């Protein structure tokens, strides 16, 4: 384990904690761990999409949800979401949990929780985490995802599609 390396919960496919392991071990051995995705929605009904920093080890330069990250050992999903919002965008805002989903790919095996956040204030992107971003309408978001107009981190595609399903179910779109 590298010095200062994050520790993650190791969970089973039903999100029951079965241990803990360092980040590198989770990724190298394909251990299931926890993550969060946060979608910021402004009062115009637009979603903030971030562009990941080129310094990131996973999906550098790809687009992603407004904010995302791993749940560290000892944290709840909501605590991790609050921490990530502050670390990546420098904001505090009320969160609403929408759903949990599995994000299993060649690169990651995660149980993820999706949060929505209504926010209109200034964003202060952390350049170590984010290289840019923009607000897009729900209509544009659907088009971008359907046509594959941008490269997105895999988990963010799943999270954004869960968000769109939520909107359809609640007739907010």
C-alpha positions as CSV (number, residue, x, y, z in Angstrom):
1,X,0.0,0.0,0.0
2,X,1.3,3.4,-1.0
3,X,1.7,6.0,1.8
4,X,-1.4,8.2,2.1
5,X,-3.4,5.9,-0.2
6,X,-7.1,6.0,0.3
7,X,-8.8,3.0,2.0
8,X,-12.1,1.8,0.6
9,X,-14.9,-0.4,1.8
10,X,-14.9,-3.8,0.0
11,X,-18.5,-4.9,-0.5
12,X,-20.4,-7.7,-2.1
13,X,-22.8,-7.3,-5.0
14,X,-25.6,-6.4,-2.5
15,X,-23.4,-3.7,-0.9
16,X,-22.7,-5.6,2.3
17,X,-19.3,-4.6,3.8
18,X,-16.9,-7.6,3.7
19,X,-13.7,-5.7,4.4
20,X,-11.5,-2.8,3.4
21,X,-8.6,-2.4,1.0
22,X,-6.4,0.3,-0.5
23,X,-7.5,2.0,-3.7
24,X,-4.8,0.4,-5.8
25,X,-5.7,-3.1,-4.6
26,X,-9.4,-2.6,-5.3
27,X,-8.7,-1.5,-8.9
28,X,-5.9,-4.1,-9.5
29,X,-7.9,-7.1,-8.1
30,X,-11.4,-6.0,-9.2
31,X,-12.7,-5.8,-5.7
32,X,-16.2,-4.2,-5.4
33,X,-16.1,-0.9,-3.7
34,X,-18.4,2.2,-3.3
35,X,-18.6,5.4,-5.3
36,X,-20.8,8.4,-5.6
37,X,-22.1,10.5,-8.5
38,X,-23.6,14.0,-8.0
39,X,-25.6,15.9,-10.7
40,X,-25.9,19.6,-10.2
41,X,-29.1,21.0,-11.7
42,X,-29.5,24.8,-11.9
43,X,-32.8,26.7,-11.8
44,X,-32.9,26.8,-15.6
45,X,-33.0,23.0,-15.6
46,X,-29.5,22.6,-16.9
47,X,-27.0,20.0,-15.8
48,X,-23.3,20.8,-15.1
49,X,-21.0,18.3,-16.9
50,X,-17.3,18.3,-15.8
51,X,-14.4,17.5,-18.0
52,X,-11.9,15.4,-16.0
53,X,-8.4,16.6,-15.5
54,X,-5.7,15.1,-17.8
55,X,-3.9,14.2,-14.5
56,X,-6.6,11.7,-13.5
57,X,-5.5,8.0,-13.6
58,X,-9.0,6.9,-14.8
59,X,-10.6,8.5,-17.8
60,X,-8.3,11.6,-18.1
61,X,-9.9,14.3,-20.2
62,X,-13.3,12.5,-20.4
63,X,-16.6,14.1,-19.6
64,X,-18.4,13.1,-16.4
65,X,-21.2,13.9,-14.0
66,X,-20.9,17.2,-12.1
67,X,-18.9,15.5,-9.4
68,X,-18.0,12.0,-8.5
69,X,-15.6,9.9,-6.5
70,X,-15.0,7.0,-4.2
71,X,-16.5,6.5,-0.7
72,X,-13.5,6.3,1.7
73,X,-13.5,3.8,4.6
74,X,-15.4,5.3,7.5
75,X,-17.6,7.5,5.3
76,X,-21.3,7.2,4.4
77,X,-22.3,7.7,0.7
78,X,-23.7,11.2,1.6
79,X,-20.5,12.2,3.4
80,X,-18.5,11.2,0.4
81,X,-20.8,13.1,-2.0
82,X,-20.4,16.3,0.2
83,X,-16.6,15.9,0.3
84,X,-16.4,15.4,-3.5
85,X,-18.6,18.5,-4.1
86,X,-16.2,20.5,-1.9
87,X,-13.0,19.0,-3.3
88,X,-13.9,19.2,-7.0
89,X,-16.2,22.3,-7.2
90,X,-15.8,24.2,-3.9
91,X,-19.4,24.1,-3.0
92,X,-21.8,23.0,-0.3
93,X,-25.4,22.3,-1.2
94,X,-28.3,20.1,-0.1
95,X,-28.2,16.6,-1.7
96,X,-31.1,14.3,-2.6
97,X,-30.3,10.6,-3.1
98,X,-31.9,9.3,-6.2
99,X,-30.8,5.6,-6.5
100,X,-28.1,3.0,-6.2
101,X,-26.7,1.2,-9.2
102,X,-23.9,-1.2,-10.1
103,X,-21.0,0.1,-12.2
104,X,-19.1,-2.9,-13.4
105,X,-16.6,-2.6,-16.2
106,X,-13.1,-3.7,-17.1
107,X,-11.7,-0.8,-15.1
108,X,-14.0,-0.6,-12.0
109,X,-16.4,-2.7,-10.0
110,X,-18.5,-0.3,-7.9
111,X,-21.8,0.0,-6.1
112,X,-22.7,3.6,-6.8
113,X,-25.2,6.0,-5.3
114,X,-26.5,8.9,-7.4
115,X,-27.3,12.3,-5.8
116,X,-29.0,15.3,-7.3
117,X,-28.2,18.8,-6.1
118,X,-30.0,22.1,-7.0
119,X,-27.5,24.9,-7.1
120,X,-27.2,28.3,-8.8
121,X,-24.1,29.7,-7.1
122,X,-20.5,30.0,-8.4
123,X,-18.5,26.9,-9.0
124,X,-14.8,26.9,-8.1
125,X,-13.3,23.9,-10.1
126,X,-10.2,22.3,-8.7
127,X,-7.7,22.1,-11.6
128,X,-6.2,18.9,-10.2
129,X,-9.6,17.2,-10.6
130,X,-11.4,19.1,-13.4
131,X,-10.1,20.7,-16.6
132,X,-13.4,22.4,-17.5
133,X,-17.1,22.0,-17.6
134,X,-20.4,23.5,-18.8
135,X,-24.1,23.6,-18.1
136,X,-26.2,21.8,-20.8
137,X,-30.0,21.5,-21.1
138,X,-31.7,18.1,-20.5
139,X,-32.5,18.0,-24.3
140,X,-28.8,18.5,-25.2
141,X,-27.7,16.0,-22.5
142,X,-30.0,13.4,-24.1
143,X,-28.7,14.1,-27.6
144,X,-25.0,14.1,-26.5
145,X,-25.5,10.7,-24.8
146,X,-27.6,9.1,-27.6
147,X,-25.2,10.2,-30.3
148,X,-22.0,9.6,-28.4
149,X,-20.9,13.2,-29.1
150,X,-18.4,13.2,-26.3
151,X,-16.3,10.7,-24.5
152,X,-17.7,10.0,-21.0
153,X,-16.4,8.1,-18.1
154,X,-18.3,4.8,-18.1
155,X,-19.9,5.3,-14.6
156,X,-21.1,8.7,-15.6
157,X,-22.9,7.3,-18.6
158,X,-24.8,5.0,-16.2
159,X,-25.4,7.7,-13.7
160,X,-26.7,10.2,-16.3
161,X,-29.0,7.6,-17.8
162,X,-30.4,6.8,-14.3
163,X,-30.9,10.6,-13.8
164,X,-32.8,10.8,-17.2
165,X,-35.0,7.8,-16.1
166,X,-35.7,9.6,-12.8
167,X,-36.8,12.7,-14.7
168,X,-39.1,10.7,-17.0
169,X,-40.7,9.1,-14.0
170,X,-41.2,12.4,-12.3
171,X,-42.1,14.4,-15.4
172,X,-39.5,17.1,-14.6
173,X,-37.9,17.1,-18.1
